[in-house]
């Protein structure tokens, strides 16, 4: 399933750099490892935490879009049977 990629930026409140969901998860895991290591300064820890929050929000947005897409594609009718609905694809993939 190809969903809109998470948007991430380490310095802007509004994300600017586009990442795939999997890349965002990997970066989030790296941020957690850096924070858990205890080797970062307070300032670097705050920057890493802010980056992590942006990544989490971007991933949540991507997952919500995917969930809406799945719900649109498969619906259950009154007889309990799946009703498939075509999805108007808005991008590549």
Secondary structure as UniProt FT lines:
FT   STRAND          6..8
FT   STRAND          17..19
FT   HELIX           21..37
FT   HELIX           42..73
FT   STRAND          74..76
FT   TURN            78..79
FT   STRAND          82..84
//
